[in-house]
Amino acid sequence: MSPTTDTPVADAPVADVLLRIVERRRRRLAEASGPRPAIPADAPDVLTAESNPFLAALRAARRGRAVIAEVKLGSPRLGSLAGRFDPAELARVYAGHGAAALSVVVEPDFFHGSYEVLAAARRSSGLPAIAKDFVVDERQLVWARDAGADAVLLIAALYTAPELRAWARKARALGLAPLVETHDAADVDKLAGAPWELVGVNNRDLRTFAVDLQHSIELLPRLPPPAVKVAESGLRSAAEVERLRQAGFDAFLVGESLLTAADPAAKLRELVG
């Protein structure tokens, strides 16, 4: 099935919070006006560091020291962070203190984000950026590209394996590297039989919000060997980063511990090592 606004989520159990976010995202997109995007039919099998700045930045960092620093204006767990910092200025801080790349959450209703925030953060920092959204419509990919993103998040739990491959192909056709976020073995199984540039494991259980690094470490051997392996969410200390680096992760997507730190620059330097 080709991805459209009517594409259903995968049949496997999905955390209630994901289902609520996706349902709201569909409703908002159904209300959006404007022409349908034209996505090129041709796409490479995978993008490379030579063709994609996000991949290049992660591969250029010392192994296990590539921190993808996140800009987000809230979350279901934290509530709204609006007014606590300037997103563009925070992105500049990240760029000056060792971040390899940016993650910018653009979902508006649960995470208070926007593509305008992405554009401002990308422009002010000069860092390559990934757009974090709940992708259910081709327009989201085009908006991410137009805002300056170099990569896009695809949450494996939302798709069947064929749908996941179709969304990845559309992202690559626009020059966006797909980062596939997995949560469990069922998500990882959807990666079989296709090449992948970036695969992440979310350390946080979206049903309970508990963080379990050991769960991520146990999934690591099942990830596609050529992919850059990204540990996502819940990282609070250099010791945790080092534990995951020693296990074999290449990069680390860090959000809340930077966003809530009294000194984000010092916290980032600690995590980068």
C-alpha positions in Angstrom: 0.0 0.0 0.0 1.4 3.4 -0.9 1.5 5.9 1.9 -1.4 8.4 1.9 -3.4 10.2 4.6 -5.6 7.1 4.7 -2.8 4.7 5.4 -3.6 2.8 8.6 -1.2 2.3 11.4 0.4 -1.1 11.6 -1.7 -4.0 13.1 0.8 -4.6 15.9 -0.1 -3.0 19.3 0.9 0.6 19.5 1.1 2.7 22.6 -2.1 4.7 23.2 -0.2 7.9 23.3 1.1 7.3 19.7 -2.4 6.5 18.5 -3.8 9.7 20.0 -1.0 11.8 18.5 -1.4 10.2 15.0 -5.2 10.6 15.1 -4.8 14.3 15.9 -2.1 14.7 13.3 -4.4 13.2 10.6 -7.2 15.6 11.6 -5.0 18.7 11.4 -3.6 17.6 8.1 -7.0 17.0 6.7 -7.9 20.6 7.5 -4.7 22.0 5.9 -5.2 23.6 2.5 -2.8 23.8 -0.4 -1.7 21.7 -3.3 -0.6 18.1 -3.0 3.2 17.8 -3.3 5.0 16.3 -6.2 7.6 13.8 -5.0 10.0 12.4 -7.5 9.4 8.8 -8.6 13.1 7.9 -8.5 15.0 7.5 -5.3 18.3 5.9 -4.4 18.3 2.6 -2.4 20.1 4.4 0.4 21.6 7.9 0.9 25.3 8.2 1.7 27.4 10.6 3.7 28.6 12.1 0.5 25.0 13.0 -0.5 23.4 13.8 2.9 24.8 16.3 5.5 23.0 14.6 8.4 24.7 11.3 7.7 28.0 13.0 7.0 27.9 14.8 10.4 27.2 11.5 12.4 29.9 9.6 10.5 32.4 12.4 10.9 32.1 12.4 14.7 34.3 10.1 16.8 32.5 6.8 17.1 30.0 6.9 19.8 30.5 10.7 20.4 27.9 12.0 17.9 25.2 13.8 19.9 22.0 14.8 18.2 20.8 17.6 20.4 17.1 18.2 20.5 15.0 21.4 20.3 11.4 20.9 21.4 8.9 23.2 23.0 7.2 20.6 25.1 6.0 17.0 25.3 3.1 14.9 26.8 5.4 14.2 29.7 6.9 17.7 30.3 4.0 19.8 29.2 4.7 23.1 27.4 8.2 24.6 27.6 7.2 27.7 25.6 8.9 30.8 26.9 11.6 29.0 28.8 14.2 29.4 26.0 14.6 30.7 22.5 14.8 27.8 20.0 17.2 29.5 17.6 19.5 30.6 20.4 19.5 27.1 22.0 20.4 25.6 18.6 23.4 28.1 18.4 24.5 26.9 21.9 24.3 23.3 20.7 26.4 24.1 17.6 29.1 25.9 19.8 29.5 23.1 22.3 29.9 19.9 20.4 26.6 18.7 18.9 27.0 16.9 15.6 23.4 17.6 14.5 20.0 18.9 15.6 16.7 17.1 16.2 13.8 19.5 16.0 10.3 18.3 17.0 7.7 19.9 14.7 4.5 18.2 15.9 2.2 21.1 17.0 -0.4 19.7 19.4 1.4 17.4 21.8 5.0 18.8 21.4 4.2 22.5 20.6 6.5 22.4 17.6 6.4 23.7 14.0 8.4 23.7 10.8 9.1 27.4 11.4 11.0 26.4 14.6 12.9 23.9 12.5 13.8 26.5 9.9 15.0 29.0 12.5 17.1 26.4 14.4 18.7 25.1 11.3 19.5 28.6 10.0 20.9 29.9 13.3 23.1 26.9 14.1 24.3 25.7 10.7 23.9 22.2 11.9 22.2 19.5 9.8 18.8 18.6 11.3 16.3 15.9 11.5 12.6 16.8 11.5 10.7 14.8 14.2 7.1 14.3 13.3 4.5 11.6 13.1 4.5 11.1 9.4 1.2 10.2 7.8 1.1 12.5 4.8 3.5 13.2 2.0 3.2 17.0 2.7 5.1 16.5 6.0 8.1 15.3 4.1 8.0 18.2 1.7 7.5 20.7 4.5 10.5 19.2 6.3 12.7 19.5 3.3 11.6 23.1 2.6 12.3 24.0 6.2 15.9 22.8 5.8 15.8 19.4 7.3 18.3 16.8 6.1 16.6 13.8 7.7 13.2 12.7 8.9 12.0 10.4 11.7 9.9 7.3 10.8 8.4 5.5 13.8 8.3 1.9 12.9 5.4 1.1 15.2 3.1 3.2 13.0 3.6 1.2 9.8 3.7 -2.3 8.3 7.0 -3.3 6.8 6.0 -2.4 3.2 4.6 0.9 4.3 7.9 1.7 6.2 9.9 1.0 3.1 7.5 3.1 1.0 7.9 6.1 3.3 11.6 5.7 3.4 11.8 5.7 -0.4 9.7 8.9 -0.5 12.0 10.6 2.0 15.1 9.6 0.0 13.5 11.0 -3.2 13.5 14.4 -1.4 17.0 14.0 -0.1 15.9 13.2 3.4 17.7 10.4 5.3 15.1 8.3 7.1 15.9 7.6 10.8 13.7 4.5 11.6 12.8 4.6 15.3 12.3 1.1 16.9 10.9 0.2 20.3 10.9 -3.6 20.3 11.7 -6.7 18.4 8.6 -6.5 16.3 9.7 -3.1 15.0 13.2 -4.4 14.2 11.7 -7.3 12.3 10.2 -4.7 9.9 13.7 -3.7 8.8 14.5 -7.1 7.3 15.2 -7.3 3.6 15.9 -3.7 2.9 19.0 -1.4 3.3 18.9 1.4 6.0 21.1 4.4 6.7 19.9 5.2 10.2 18.2 3.0 12.8 17.4 4.2 16.3 16.2 2.4 19.5 14.0 4.5 21.8 15.2 3.8 25.4 11.8 5.1 26.7 8.7 2.8 26.9 6.0 5.0 25.5 3.4 3.2 27.6 5.0 3.8 30.9 7.6 6.5 30.0 10.2 4.3 31.9 13.7 4.3 30.5 15.5 1.0 30.2 19.0 1.1 28.6 19.4 -2.6 28.9 16.4 -3.2 26.6 18.1 -1.1 24.0 21.4 -2.9 24.4 19.6 -6.2 23.9 18.0 -5.1 20.6 21.3 -3.7 19.3 22.6 -7.0 17.8 19.5 -7.3 15.7 19.9 -3.9 14.0 21.2 -3.9 10.4 25.0 -3.8 10.6 25.7 -1.1 8.0 23.3 1.4 9.5 24.3 4.2 11.9 22.8 3.1 15.2 21.2 5.8 17.3 20.2 5.5 21.0 17.2 7.8 21.6 15.6 9.4 24.7 16.2 9.3 28.4 19.9 9.8 28.5 21.0 11.9 31.5 24.7 11.3 32.1 28.0 10.7 30.4 28.1 7.3 32.1 24.9 6.3 30.3 26.3 7.5 27.0 29.5 5.6 27.6 27.6 2.4 28.5 25.7 2.5 25.2 28.8 3.5 23.3 30.6 0.5 24.6 27.6 -1.7 23.7 28.0 -0.5 20.0 25.7 2.5 19.5 27.2 5.2 17.2 25.1 8.3 18.0 22.8 9.6 20.8 19.7 11.7 20.5 19.4 13.7 23.6 16.4 16.0 24.5 15.1 16.4 28.0 18.4 16.4 29.9 19.6 19.3 27.7 16.3 21.2 27.7 15.9 21.1 31.5 19.5 21.6 32.4 20.5 24.8 34.2 23.4 25.1 31.8 22.7 23.3 28.5 26.1 24.0 27.1 27.9 22.4 30.1 25.5 19.4 29.9 26.2 18.9 26.2 30.0 19.1 26.8 29.6 16.4 29.4 27.6 14.1 27.1 29.9 14.6 24.2 32.9 13.8 26.3 
